[in-house]
Amino acid sequence: MPYGRTTSGPHAATELVALYARQLLGCALHADETCLIVTDTAYDPVASAACLGAALQIGARAFILTLPYDRPLPGASLAAAMADADLIVGVTTHLLHYDPHVRAALDGGARALLAVQPTHVLRRLPFDPDVVARTKLGARRLARARSVRITSAAGTDLVMDVGGRPALAHYGVADESGHFDFWGGAMVEIAQHEGTLEGTLVLTRGDQIFHLGRYVDDDVRIDFEGGRAAAIEGGLDALLLRRHLSSYGDPNAFLGGHIAWGTDHRALWTAPLVQFPEAGAGNADSEGTLGSVQVQLGSNDDQYFRGRIGSRAHVGLCTLGSSVALDGEAVIDAGTFVGSLAACRPDDAPD
């Protein structure tokens, strides 16, 4: 039984203004800027109201744009609103990180933050300077790499080419011109060159298939050939993963889209199991857990990966205890940062 309360109802926004204000200040929002808050008819209006109150409290010019839930996004009018904004905050069911209007606004110098995690996640994983520093450092190191190798004691041995692809730092605030981020997100990511992912990924007990909200019990062996998951073998977990990917009716669902490692010492690996008072949890914690390593299947054609795989599938395979080497230099050893990245690991990081 969850102990606590949900944050809902017309008056709940008053208690969230301070939380949103802290995050907007982390996004460097200031009084002479314009903040556009994008929501839709299916999203809890408490979130957009709290964000509006926070932006106004800071002194910024701010307004809410409410979109229909089940209709195509407006073209020129949406582009104009985004072009006029310094900071775009998405509290919406729409996938703004796939929208070309957002890309155009970012290219014009705007910043964008997607704040769509459940409120209990937003409370637990607000802007944190240590997470920002650790993530930016990792992205700078990854940006210099041409190749990535992921290994594990369970039997993983994957190699891929990443040279020239943008290395992404997601740390929960949109603090720089042209930057898109996710409140609660904490990871370093890159989309490998399509067709270069080769080798074997082994998911072992306690690893996660986060899109299914499932922890692996029996080992799952995935063999990649030419960037595609050519074979998925194992017990029930392998069966469910095969069936889920097949359900899209899209061969691109089986392609390796991107890889990532987590950078947040506060993230809870067990979050998908916890009975929080508000429904939903998992992907911010699963992807952001410090030292976790993810191999994602499906789309990588959103506005920041700059990949070429289009698909409705976007399935994260998140592992603990994996190792990562960039051009032969270890940066993660069995889930622990090493080398220059080790200096950014706080003493109070959970096991």
C-alpha positions in Angstrom: 0.0 0.0 0.0 1.5 3.4 -0.9 1.7 5.9 1.9 1.4 9.5 0.6 -0.9 11.4 -1.6 -1.3 12.3 -5.2 -0.7 15.8 -6.5 -3.9 16.5 -8.3 -6.9 18.7 -8.1 -7.3 22.4 -9.0 -5.4 23.7 -5.9 -2.4 21.3 -6.2 -0.4 23.7 -8.4 0.1 26.1 -5.6 2.3 23.6 -3.8 4.4 22.9 -6.9 5.3 26.4 -8.0 8.5 26.4 -5.9 9.5 23.1 -7.3 9.0 24.3 -10.9 10.7 27.6 -10.1 13.9 25.8 -9.0 14.0 23.9 -12.2 13.3 26.9 -14.4 16.1 28.8 -12.6 18.3 25.8 -13.3 17.4 26.4 -17.0 18.8 29.9 -16.6 15.3 31.5 -17.1 15.4 35.2 -16.2 13.1 38.2 -16.1 13.7 39.5 -19.7 13.0 36.1 -21.4 9.9 34.5 -22.8 8.8 31.0 -21.5 6.4 29.0 -23.6 4.6 26.2 -21.8 3.2 23.5 -24.2 0.5 21.2 -22.9 -2.5 19.4 -24.3 -6.1 18.4 -23.5 -5.1 15.0 -22.1 -2.4 16.2 -19.7 -3.0 17.1 -16.1 -3.5 21.0 -16.1 -1.9 21.2 -12.6 1.6 20.8 -14.3 1.2 23.7 -16.7 -0.4 25.9 -14.1 2.5 25.3 -11.7 5.0 26.0 -14.4 3.2 29.2 -15.4 3.2 30.4 -11.8 6.9 29.6 -11.5 7.8 31.5 -14.6 5.8 34.5 -13.7 7.3 34.4 -10.2 10.7 34.6 -11.7 9.5 37.6 -13.7 9.6 36.1 -17.2 7.1 36.7 -19.9 5.1 33.4 -19.9 2.1 31.8 -21.6 0.5 28.4 -22.0 -0.2 26.9 -25.4 -2.8 24.0 -25.1 -2.9 21.6 -28.0 -5.5 19.0 -28.9 -4.5 15.5 -27.8 -5.5 13.5 -30.8 -5.0 15.9 -33.7 -1.9 16.8 -35.8 0.2 19.5 -34.3 -0.5 22.9 -35.9 2.3 24.0 -38.3 3.0 27.7 -38.8 1.3 28.9 -35.6 3.2 26.4 -33.4 6.5 27.3 -35.2 5.8 31.0 -34.6 5.1 30.5 -30.9 8.3 28.5 -30.4 10.4 30.9 -32.5 9.3 33.7 -30.1 10.3 31.7 -27.0 13.6 31.6 -25.1 12.6 28.6 -23.1 10.1 26.0 -24.2 8.7 23.7 -21.4 6.7 20.7 -22.5 4.2 19.3 -20.1 2.4 17.3 -22.8 1.7 13.8 -24.2 3.1 15.0 -27.5 6.6 13.9 -28.3 8.1 17.3 -28.8 11.6 15.9 -29.2 10.5 14.5 -32.6 8.9 17.7 -33.8 10.8 19.7 -36.5 9.4 23.0 -35.1 11.3 22.4 -31.9 14.4 21.7 -33.9 14.0 25.0 -35.7 13.6 26.8 -32.4 16.7 25.2 -30.9 18.7 26.0 -34.0 17.5 29.6 -33.4 19.0 29.6 -29.9 16.0 28.5 -27.8 16.2 26.0 -25.0 13.7 23.2 -24.4 12.8 21.1 -21.3 10.3 18.2 -21.3 8.8 17.8 -17.9 6.6 14.7 -18.2 7.7 12.3 -15.5 5.2 11.7 -12.6 5.4 14.4 -9.9 7.1 12.1 -7.4 9.9 11.6 -9.9 10.2 15.4 -10.4 10.4 15.8 -6.6 13.1 13.2 -6.2 15.2 14.1 -9.2 15.3 17.9 -9.5 18.2 19.9 -11.0 21.5 18.8 -9.2 24.8 20.5 -10.0 26.8 17.2 -9.4 24.7 15.4 -12.0 25.1 18.3 -14.4 28.9 18.2 -14.1 29.2 14.4 -14.3 27.0 14.2 -17.3 28.7 17.1 -19.2 32.1 15.6 -18.5 31.0 12.2 -19.8 29.5 13.7 -23.0 32.7 15.6 -23.7 34.7 12.3 -23.4 32.3 10.4 -25.6 32.3 13.1 -28.2 36.0 12.4 -28.9 35.4 8.7 -29.4 35.3 6.8 -32.7 34.3 3.4 -31.3 32.5 2.1 -28.2 32.8 -1.4 -26.7 30.4 -2.7 -24.1 31.3 -5.9 -22.1 30.1 -7.7 -19.0 30.8 -10.7 -16.9 27.4 -12.1 -18.1 28.8 -12.4 -21.6 28.1 -9.1 -23.3 30.6 -8.1 -25.9 29.4 -5.3 -28.3 31.3 -3.0 -30.6 30.0 -0.1 -32.6 31.2 3.0 -34.6 30.2 6.4 -33.2 32.7 8.7 -34.9 31.2 12.1 -35.8 27.8 11.4 -34.1 26.7 14.0 -31.5 27.3 12.9 -27.9 24.4 14.0 -25.8 24.4 15.2 -22.2 20.9 15.0 -20.5 20.9 16.2 -16.9 17.5 17.6 -16.3 17.8 21.3 -17.2 17.9 23.2 -20.5 20.6 25.7 -19.5 22.4 26.3 -22.8 21.3 27.8 -26.1 20.1 25.0 -28.4 19.9 22.4 -25.6 16.9 20.0 -25.2 16.6 18.1 -21.9 14.3 16.0 -19.8 13.5 16.8 -16.1 14.6 13.7 -14.2 16.8 12.5 -17.1 20.5 11.9 -16.3 22.5 10.1 -19.0 25.2 10.3 -21.6 23.9 9.1 -25.0 25.0 8.6 -28.6 23.4 7.0 -31.6 25.9 4.6 -33.2 26.2 4.6 -37.0 23.5 2.5 -38.4 24.7 -1.0 -39.3 27.8 -0.9 -37.1 26.5 -2.5 -33.9 28.0 -6.0 -33.8 28.3 -8.7 -31.1 26.3 -10.0 -28.2 24.2 -8.4 -25.5 23.4 -10.5 -22.4 20.7 -9.3 -20.1 21.0 -11.1 -16.8 18.9 -11.3 -13.6 18.0 -7.8 -12.3 18.5 -6.0 -15.6 15.6 -4.1 -17.0 13.5 -4.0 -20.2 12.1 -0.6 -19.1 9.5 -0.2 -21.8 7.9 -3.3 -20.5 8.4 -2.4 -16.9 10.1 -5.7 -16.4 13.1 -7.0 -14.6 14.9 -9.9 -16.3 14.9 -13.2 -14.4 16.4 -15.7 -16.9 19.3 -14.6 -19.1 18.4 -13.1 -22.5 21.1 -13.4 -25.3 20.7 -10.9 -28.2 23.1 -11.4 -31.1 23.5 -8.3 -33.3 24.6 -8.5 -37.0 24.9 -5.4 -39.1 23.2 -3.3 -36.5 20.1 -5.7 -36.2 19.0 -8.0 -33.4 19.3 -11.1 -35.5 18.5 -13.5 -32.6 16.9 -13.1 -29.2 17.2 -16.3 -27.1 16.4 -17.3 -23.6 13.3 -18.0 -21.5 10.1 -16.1 -20.9 11.9 -12.7 -21.0 13.3 -13.4 -24.4 9.8 -14.5 -25.6 8.2 -11.4 -24.4 10.8 -9.1 -25.9 10.6 -10.9 -29.3 6.8 -10.7 -29.2 6.8 -7.0 -28.2 9.2 -6.0 -30.9 7.3 -8.0 -33.5 4.0 -6.3 -32.4 5.1 -3.1 -34.2 5.1 -4.9 -37.5 8.2 -2.9 -38.4 11.7 -4.5 -39.1 13.3 -1.3 -37.8 12.1 -2.2 -34.3 14.9 -4.8 -34.2 17.6 -2.2 -35.0 20.0 -0.9 -32.4 19.2 2.8 -32.1 21.5 4.3 -29.4 23.5 3.5 -26.3 23.7 5.4 -23.0 25.1 5.3 -19.5 23.4 6.7 -16.4 24.8 9.6 -14.3 22.5 10.2 -11.3 23.5 9.0 -7.9 19.9 9.6 -6.6 18.1 7.4 -9.2 16.4 4.3 -7.9 16.9 1.1 -9.9 13.9 -0.4 -8.1 11.6 2.5 -8.9 9.4 0.5 -11.3 8.5 -1.8 -8.3 7.9 0.9 -5.7 4.2 1.6 -4.8 4.4 5.3 -5.2 1.1 7.2 -4.5 1.1 8.4 -8.1 0.9 6.0 -10.9 3.9 5.5 -13.2 7.7 5.4 -12.6 10.7 3.8 -14.0 12.3 5.2 -17.1 14.0 8.2 -15.6 15.3 6.1 -12.8 16.1 3.1 -14.9 18.0 5.1 -17.5 19.7 7.4 -15.0 21.0 5.0 -12.4 24.6 5.8 -11.8 26.8 3.5 -13.9 24.0 1.6 -15.6 24.5 1.0 -19.3 21.7 0.9 -21.9 21.3 -0.5 -25.4 18.2 0.8 -27.1 16.3 -0.8 -29.9 14.2 1.2 -32.4 14.0 4.8 -33.3 16.8 7.3 -33.2 15.5 9.9 -35.6 14.4 12.5 -33.1 15.7 16.1 -33.1 18.9 15.5 -31.1 20.3 12.1 -31.9 20.3 12.9 -35.7 20.0 9.2 -36.5 18.2 7.7 -39.4 16.0 4.9 -37.9 12.4 5.7 -37.9 10.1 3.5 -35.9 7.3 3.6 -33.3 9.5 1.2 -31.2 11.8 2.7 -28.6 12.8 -0.1 -26.2 15.5 0.4 -23.6 17.6 -2.6 -22.4 19.2 -1.3 -19.2 21.9 -3.2 -17.5 23.9 -3.1 -14.2 27.5 -4.2 -13.9 28.5 -3.6 -17.5 31.8 -2.0 -18.7 32.3 0.6 -21.4 35.5 1.4 -23.3 35.9 4.3 -25.7 38.6 3.7 -28.3 40.0 1.1 -26.0 40.1 3.3 -22.9 37.9 2.1 -20.0 35.4 4.7 -18.6 33.1 2.3 -16.8 34.3 -0.9 -15.2 31.6 -3.3 -14.0 29.2 -0.3 -13.3 31.8 1.9 -11.7 33.3 5.0 -13.3 37.0 4.9 -13.8 39.7 7.3 -15.1 38.7 11.0 -15.4 35.0 10.2 -14.9 35.7 8.6 -11.4 36.3 12.1 -9.9 32.7 12.9 -10.4 31.3 10.0 -8.4 30.0 11.2 -5.0 30.8 9.3 -1.9 27.1 8.9 -1.0 26.2 7.0 -4.3 24.0 4.0 -3.5 25.2 0.5 -4.3 
